Amino acid sequence: MTRCKPLLSALALYLAMLTASACAANARVAAAADLKFAFDELKPLFEKAMPQHSLELILGSSGKLHQQIDHGAPFDLFFSADVSLPKALVNSGKAVAPVTLYGLGRVVLWSTKFDASKLTLQQLPETQFRKLAIAAPEHAPYGARAKEALQHAGVWDKVQARLVFGENIAHTAQLIDTQAAELGIVALSLAMNNKLKSKGGFYLIPASYHQALEQAFVITKRGASNTAAQDFATFMRSETARQVMRRYGFVLPGEAAH
Amino acid sequence: MLALSPGAWQAIWLTARLAGLTTLILLLVSAPLAWWLTHSRSRASNLVAALVSLPLVLPPTVIGFYLLLVLGPQGAVGGALERIGLPHLAFSFWGILVGSVIYSLPFAVQPLREAFGSIDPRLLDAAATMRASRIDRFVSVVLPLSRSGILTAVVITFAHTVGEFGVIAMLGGSIAGETRVVSIAIYDLTQAMEYGAAHRLSAILLAFSFLTLLSFYAINQRVMSPIKPR
């Protein structure tokens, strides 16, 4: 038994460490996946402006994040791609009014294989486009708008058999980025990212093709007493934050389309 | 290795914690359960055996979905915890620990059942005639003879929990340091198109899994050959 002693004490130390828990960021932000690149920039800007705070980002489809908050997920802020979801959380008492609009989103046709800037939705039934990626319309607002745009263009029935669905809009962009799908419909805010922009052109789908993507955030019930959450909400109204959002193609509240 | 981000290290440590605790809990739970399943001839044992094996055939989404409902604030368990002033378990480390224990249960019970079942009952009878108590018989006869099965249970349970994804994806919410284990972190990284970071974590998981199984088979072959009664 004695020769096992170092092993046993290492095991005991490991077991003791198992029950220790890690320290957490002081505000958890659940954000629609179209905000991925914008928030990659906003997070360090906020943490630099307010060094006492740190943010943790959790990205997903708005529908999934809404469902998680509804089931008690410990998020302090919810940035949704569709205003109806934060409103529903306020109505059910899971979030605290006000619901604040932060931008109008747009959808684009994007490809890393073809020059999508020279394409229109009407060309999508052509057989060279074997797979077309959109986000899941059931729970991703960008997917729902993509479906509406395809229906408006009169091609939904023709392309339906060739659709593949991303779990959220960043996943959809990944499907196109890896060319698993030749092209697809993603958020303008993702296509505006320098890394992705260099890989392929995009075609901005007219806003009249789909219902407006009114994007809004809300502080959850859990975040109501969290100063970091409130400070980030204030930060989102600052000119610094608005500049970043503008650069990612969002039409900001109170501003005309550009 | 050094190129890993603090977030990646956090995910690795979290995964080690989760797998370690799951293995420890499952050893304590599975040993008496497997012993009972090996020796019980009641009809209830078939029922329990079927329940224990369910995670082998159920999609992780089903387990994750029901656990989310049961452990969440409106669920039977989560709601009861909230009423006595404790947090509910959805989207927490303790929640995915419950999920992992259920999900890996058959992987701990099965090797122990096989080990216990292969013990010659005459050895136990002999020990009993020497007035060894039930516990003494279990510790001095059953456990040493089952060491290969126990090692199998430990290694497979740990490795299976490291490789878990679906249940945690449904139940965890990808919270850093709480529920963002390595498999979830890789999923998030690929979705965010951060392929380099996803590759590094994936390669680590691949190497870990392979080396674990390789050393397991090597040890089992050389050292752990069962002791033959003389």
Interface residues (C-beta under 8 A of the other chain):
Chain A: Y14 L15 M17 L18 T19 S21 A22 C23 A24 A25 R28 A33 K36 E56 I58 L59 G60 Q68 H71 G72 A73 P74 F75 E167 N168 A170 H171 A173 Q174 D177 K195 L196
Chain B: Q10 W13 L14 R17 G20 L21 L24 L68 L69 G72 P73 Q74 G78 H88 A90 F91 S92 F93 G173 S174 I175 A176 G177 E178 D188 T190 Q191 A192 M193
